[in-house]
């Protein structure tokens, strides 16, 4: 709302939301980049969870506890199913360690890299992603099988891992 | 102090943060705040709230959970700050 041209121009009144409802809340379009951000967030979250578990079990230096897709003489590939606003997305992820390749809905395979951004003053998880040369920074919250991506708008994904 | 002695300086905006879904007729939400991260307060940013992460938003009260107040030397600066700080206000209910 604060980004709306009429609000910025100071043309504000009590019927503002009703008048501009369609332009204030357009349908959320889920881009390929946002889908990849959700998958990138999932991989980081899995690594963090596996590291915490390894520390609790006293196996922090054990390479077999690392959730990094390590395979001998091959690359680990997995299929991830996501749903957002009743739209379903099929994603394939190839672990090249430390980076990835990703394919959304049988499209082109693209290189993917992700790293966490240090933010000691906040409890949010902020990530920097490089998808086929395009950089983006976003915050994410993961609870159970839900992934929220906070960009210009918030997009919620429901995750099914096969 | 009288009203005349209060000098106007800069601009401020206040945004009210509601647990409502604008894409569903602004229906109020209820349940636990499973995630809550707010902008970092400073001399120009104030977060007025009584809830913390894992607190419950009740159906029995107004679903407003916070007020975000920003200040800037000019209206444009305050507005840009409001937009940036709102993007840092992350709430997940349930």
Interface residues (C-beta under 8 A of the other chain):
Chain A: X2 X3 X8 X10 X24 X25 X28 X121 X122 X123 X124 X139 X141 X143 X146 X148 X150 X152 X154
Chain B: X13 X15 X22 X23 X34 X35 X37 X40 X53 X75 X79 X82 X83 X86 X87 X88 X90 X92
